[in-house]
Amino acid sequence: RFWYTARPAKTDRITMSNQQTSPLVRAEMRATGALASIFALRMFGLFMLLPVLALLGTELPDASPVLIGTAVGAYGLMQALLQIPFGLSGLFWITSGLGLVALLVALFLVPTVRASQHRAPLTRHERMRRVLANPVLMRLNVGILVLHAVMTCSFVVVPLWLSERLGFDLAQHSLLYLAVLVAGFLAMVPLIIRSERRGFLGVKRLAIVLLLVAELLLAFFAQHLWQFVLALFVFFTAFNLLEALLPSLVGRAAPAGTKGTSMGVYSTSQFLGVFIGGQLGGLALQFGDGSWAFI
């Protein structure tokens, strides 16, 4: 199977009253909330920049869809923002500020984990070997790579389609993305709660199906505003759901003593997917109208 499946053991199911009084559960909830905030702050900055880069890149001298896709994807390849003179440096400052907030969350809100005294630490090469040899982790790494490739590829094309087909300006883009992103997040929350209570398998499959539906809607039916809104709402619901589930699955699947290395490889795969998606989106526009970017 492409995605890792984790089924909660019966002994892991505890009542809500016990969860509220258990110090361990409270610490886990605090750590989970802090780490989720870091991911959210980072992805919020990325979602702010993607539409602007794709739209205003067309106004630069000698711009082409492939070069615009490369500029968008370079964020992932370099794991940092690519400094291109688009004239909207305020967005880059906001993104930098969000990154600083994420660092402060990591420093002061994420609980410190004490190293185990029962086993000797693994060497760097041994940790890497165990992570790369683990088939479950490798499926998750490929999964997050594909997910972010789909996301970046889509958002090289979608902003241009909104401008060409509906005449959207930048302000209208911002309102649309904000609305569907918030709505998708709210739709994701009950699904995450359900996955914690009844297991990840059903919710994971639902997210994959929703992602496929969103891409097909964009490829074949995105002509009117309501169609774009529906497709983007479904997309963000599925994307946010998988973005929340997959890191948890990595932590569960990581061999003992390799969680840090496992997350590092996972994040590298994620950024590589951003780069690949940018390239594919640019090619879809360079050699067509962009429709096959969603197929």
N, C-alpha and C positions, 0 to 999 in steps of 0.2 A: 504494500500500500504506500501511496505517495506521502501521506502525512502520518505522523506517529499517533497511535491511539493509546490513551491511558484510561483505565477503568478504576474508579475509586473502590477501594476495598470496603467490605461491610464494616470492618472495625473502624474505618476512618469517618464514618457517618456519626456525627454527634449532634446532640440537640442544640438549639439556639441558646438556651439558658446556659449550657456548659460553655459554649463559645464566648459568651459575654463575661464569664467569670474566670476563664482560663488565662493566666498571664502569657503562656506560650502563644495562644491564638491572638491575643492583643498585640504581641510583638510582631507576629507574622502579618497581621493586618496593617500595622504601622509600616513595616518594611515594604509590603506590597503597594500600599498607597504612595509611599515616597518614590519607589521605582517607577510606578505607573505615571507619576507626575513628571519624572525626568523624560520618559518616552513621549508623553503628551506635549511637553514644552518644545522638545526637539522637532517633532512632526508638525506642530502648529507653525513653526517658523518655515519649514520646508513647504507646506501647503500655501503659505502666504507668497512665497517667491515663485513657485512653479508657473502660475498663470501669467505673472508679470514678465518673466523671462521669455516665455513662449510668444507673447504678444509683441512686446517692444523690441524683441530681437529682430523682427522683420524690418524695423526702421534703420538698422545699422547698415553702413556701407558694405556691399558685397555679401550681404547675408543670404543664406540659403537654408532650406529646411534641415539639411543634414548638419550644417554648422550650428543651427539653433538647438537641435537635439543633442549635439556634442556638448554645447555649453550647459544645457540642463543636466545631462548625465555626468558632467565632470564633477559635480558636487559629490556624487557617490564615489567616483574613482579616487578623488583626492581626500574624501572624508572631511571636506571643508568647503566653504563658499568660494566659488570662482569669481574673482573680482573683474567684472565687465562693466564698462562705463555706460550704464543705462540711464543715469540721471535720477534714479529713485533710490539714492543711498539711504534714505530713511528706513526703508524696509530692511536693509542689511544691518543697520544699527539696532532695529527692533529685534531682529533675529539674534544678533550678538548679545543683546540684553537677555533674551530668553535663554540662551546658552549659559550665561552667567547665573541666572536664577536656578537652572538645572544643576549647575555645579554646587551652588549653595545647598540645594536640597540634598544632593549626594553627600555633602560634608557634614551636615548638621541634623538631618532627619532620618537617614538610613542607619539602622542600628549596626553597631560594630559586632562582627562575628569573630568569636575566639577560635583560634586554630586548635584542631584536635591534638591531644597529647598522646593518643593511643597508637599513632602510626607515623612513620617518618614521611616527610613531604616528598612528593615525586619530583624528579628532575623535569626541566622544561621539555626536553625531547620526549620523555616518557609520557608526559601529559598530552603533548601534541599527537603522539602516536596513538594513544588510546582514543582520543577524540576523533581523529581521522579514520580510524579503523572501526568505529561504531556505526553500524548501518542505520540505526534509528536517528542518530544525530545528523548523519549525512543526508537523510531524506528531509529532515527539518531544515537543514541548510539550503538544500535545493528548493524547498518550498518557499522560504522567505526570499530567496533570490528571484524566483518566478513572480511572487506577489509584488515585489517592488519594481520589477521590470514592467509588469502590467500597469502598475500605478503611474510610473513615469512616462511610459509610452502613451498612455491614455491622455495624460495632461500636457503632452506636447501638442496633441491634436485638438482636444476639446476646446481650449481657449480660442483657437483660431476659427473653429467651427461656430462658436457662439458669436464671434465678431462678424463672420461672413454671412451666416444664415439668419441671425436674429438682430444684427446691428448693435450688439452689446458694446458699451464702453467700459473702461476700467472700473468705475464705481458700481456698475451693474454686475460685473463679474464678482466683485467683492461681496455684494449682498447675496448673490446666488450661492457662492461657495460657503459663506457663513451659515446660511439657512440649512443647506443640505448636510453640512458637516455636523452641526449641532443636532439636527434631526436624526442623522445616522448614529451619532453617539448615544442619544437617548434610546433609540431602538436596540442598540447593542447591549445595554445594561441588563435588561431582564434575561437575555440569552446567556450572558456571562454567569449570572446567578444560577440559571438552570444548569449550566455545564458543571458548576461546582457541586451541585446537589445530585445530579443524575449521570454525570460522566461527560467526557468531551466528545465522544464519537458522534452522537446525533447532531450536536451544535456545530461541530467541525464540518460535517457533510453539508449541513444547511448553508454554512458560510460559503463553501466552495460553489454550491449550486447558485446562490445569490450572485456571486462574482461572475459566473458564466452568464447568467441572465442579464446582468448590467452591461457586460461587454456586447452581447448580442443586441440589446436595445440601442446602444450607442452606434453599433455598426449599421443597423438596418432601419431604425425608426426615429433617429434623432433629427427631426425636421422642425418641430414646433417646441415652444417653451415648455409645455407640460411634459413632453416626452424627455427633454433634457433633465428636468427636475426629477422625474420618476427614475430615470436611469442613474443619475448621480446619487440620489437618496439610497437606492439599492446598493450601488457601488460602495459608498462610504459605510453603510451598515456592515457589509461583508468585509471590507478592508479593516475597519476598526476591530471587528470581532476576531479576525485572524491575527491581527497585530497584537491583540491582547492575549490570545490563547497560545501562540507559538512559543514565546519566551518561557512561559510556565512549563510547557512540554519539554523544552530544552533542559530546564532545571531538573525536571523529574527523570529525564533520560541520561543525564550526565553521569559518568562513572565517578566513584568516590575520589575526591581530591582534584577533580578536573572541571568544576563548575565555571571558574573564571575563564579557563582556556576555551571551554565549550561556548560560552557567551561571546568570547572574542572572535572565534571562527564564525559564529552565527552573525555577528554584526558585520564582519567583513563580507560575508555572502550577501547581506542586505544591501550594503553600499555598492557592491559589484552589480547587483540587480538594477539599482538606480541608473548606473552608467549604461548598461546594456539596453534598458528601456528607452533611455534618451536617444541612443543611436537608432533603435528600431522605429521610434516615432518620427525621427527626422527622415529616415528612408521612406516611410509610408507617405509622408507629404511630398518628398522630392519626386517620387515616381508614381504618384497617384493622388487621390483626394484625401487620403488618410484613412479610408474605411477599413483596410485590412490590418490596421494597427490594433483593432479590437477583436480580431478573429484568431 
